[in-house]
């Protein structure tokens, strides 16, 4: 009987450890990190497309800033997720895939306008709003620190995009 008791105790102990590990991050905070990762991936991908498709120097400069800053943001998000045993997606969500497909069909000034309006202004407004909400609602200290760090960068990008959008009209 003793071997079964020991085996049961070990099994229950391992199950409890696994459960505790899986609960290191609340679902809402895990969802926040996933959304942040997908937003960063989308901005990097759209920026790379803009570098290839645009001939406008200001648009290319904006795109390079998006690649650089959102690449850093993605790296920081991955570090927090790794520390929390969370696997992040490696690609964007369906809405950003559709935006990318729509942008691929465009060229010239029309591409520039749509890229800046949608990946620049609209996406940054949406993400900025989400980050402000995340700052208020995040429970995990590391997640809260990350969103607090990313929020002013995204706000700045939104302002840059609005200015560029006005110049392109």
C-alpha positions in Angstrom: 0.0 0.0 0.0 2.8 2.4 0.8 4.2 2.6 -2.8 0.7 3.6 -4.1 0.4 6.2 -1.4 3.8 7.7 -2.3 2.9 7.7 -6.0 -0.5 9.3 -5.3 1.2 12.0 -3.1 3.8 12.7 -5.8 1.1 12.8 -8.6 -1.0 15.2 -6.5 2.0 17.3 -5.7 3.0 17.6 -9.3 -0.6 18.4 -10.3 -0.7 21.2 -7.7 2.7 22.6 -8.9 1.5 22.6 -12.5 -1.8 24.3 -11.5 0.1 27.0 -9.5 2.5 27.6 -12.4 -0.4 27.9 -14.9 -2.1 30.4 -12.6 0.9 32.8 -12.4 -0.9 35.1 -14.7 -4.6 35.9 -14.7 -6.4 35.2 -18.0 -7.1 38.9 -18.5 -3.4 39.8 -18.1 -2.4 36.9 -20.4 -5.0 38.3 -23.0 -3.4 41.7 -22.6 0.1 40.4 -23.4 -1.3 38.5 -26.4 -3.1 41.6 -27.8 0.1 43.7 -27.2 2.2 41.1 -29.0 -0.2 41.0 -32.0 -0.4 44.8 -32.2 3.4 45.0 -32.2 3.7 42.3 -34.9 1.1 44.1 -37.0 3.0 47.4 -36.8 6.3 45.8 -37.7 4.8 43.9 -40.6 2.9 47.0 -41.9 6.1 49.1 -41.5 8.1 46.6 -43.6 5.5 46.7 -46.3 5.5 50.5 -46.3 9.3 50.5 -46.7 8.9 48.3 -49.8 5.9 50.0 -51.3 6.2 53.7 -50.5 8.3 56.2 -52.3 7.4 59.0 -49.8 10.4 59.8 -47.6 8.2 60.9 -44.6 6.1 57.7 -44.9 9.3 55.6 -45.0 10.7 57.4 -42.0 7.4 56.8 -40.1 7.5 53.1 -41.1 11.1 52.7 -39.9 10.2 54.2 -36.6 7.3 51.7 -36.3 9.6 48.8 -37.1 12.2 49.9 -34.6 9.9 50.9 -31.7 7.4 48.1 -32.1 10.2 45.6 -32.6 11.5 46.7 -29.2 8.0 46.6 -27.7 7.5 43.1 -29.0 10.9 42.0 -27.5 9.8 43.4 -24.1 6.4 41.8 -24.3 8.1 38.4 -25.1 10.4 38.8 -22.1 7.4 39.4 -19.7 5.5 36.5 -21.3 8.4 34.1 -21.0 8.8 35.0 -17.3 5.1 34.2 -16.9 5.3 30.9 -18.8 3.0 32.3 -21.5 3.4 31.4 -25.2 2.6 34.4 -27.4 1.3 34.2 -30.9 3.8 34.7 -33.7 1.4 36.4 -36.2 -1.3 39.0 -36.2 -5.0 38.6 -35.6 -7.5 38.3 -38.4 -8.3 42.0 -38.6 -4.6 42.9 -39.1 -4.3 40.1 -41.7 -7.2 41.7 -43.6 -5.6 45.2 -43.4 -2.3 43.8 -44.7 -4.1 42.1 -47.6 -5.9 45.3 -48.4 -2.7 47.4 -48.2 -0.9 44.9 -50.5 -3.4 45.7 -53.3 -2.6 49.4 -53.2 0.4 51.5 -54.5 1.7 55.0 -54.7 -0.1 57.8 -52.9 -3.2 55.7 -52.2 -1.0 53.1 -50.4 0.6 55.9 -48.3 -2.7 57.4 -47.3 -4.3 54.1 -46.3 -1.2 52.9 -44.5 -0.9 56.1 -42.4 -4.7 56.4 -41.8 -5.2 52.7 -40.9 -2.0 51.3 -39.5 -0.9 54.7 -38.3 -3.8 56.7 -36.9 -6.6 54.2 -36.4 -4.5 51.3 -35.0 -2.6 53.6 -32.7 -5.8 55.2 -31.4 -7.2 51.8 -30.7 -4.1 50.4 -29.1 -3.5 53.6 -27.0 -7.0 53.4 -25.6 -6.5 49.7 -24.8 -3.2 50.4 -23.1 -4.8 53.1 -20.9 -7.4 50.6 -19.9 -4.7 48.0 -19.3 -2.8 50.3 -17.0 -6.0 50.7 -14.9 -6.9 47.0 -14.9 -3.7 44.9 -15.1 -3.2 42.9 -11.9 0.3 41.6 -12.5 3.0 44.1 -11.6 5.2 43.2 -14.6 2.3 43.5 -17.1 1.3 46.8 -15.5 4.9 48.0 -15.8 5.1 47.0 -19.5 1.9 48.7 -20.5 2.9 51.8 -18.5 6.1 51.9 -20.5 4.5 51.3 -23.9 1.6 53.7 -23.5 3.5 57.0 -24.1 5.4 55.5 -27.1 2.1 54.5 -28.7 0.6 57.9 -27.9 3.6 59.6 -29.6 3.2 57.3 -32.6 -0.5 58.3 -32.8 0.5 62.0 -32.9 3.1 61.3 -35.5 0.6 59.5 -37.6 -2.0 62.2 -37.3 0.5 64.8 -38.4 1.6 62.7 -41.4 -2.0 61.9 -42.3 -2.8 65.6 -42.5 0.2 66.2 -44.7 -0.9 63.4 -47.1 -4.4 64.8 -47.6 
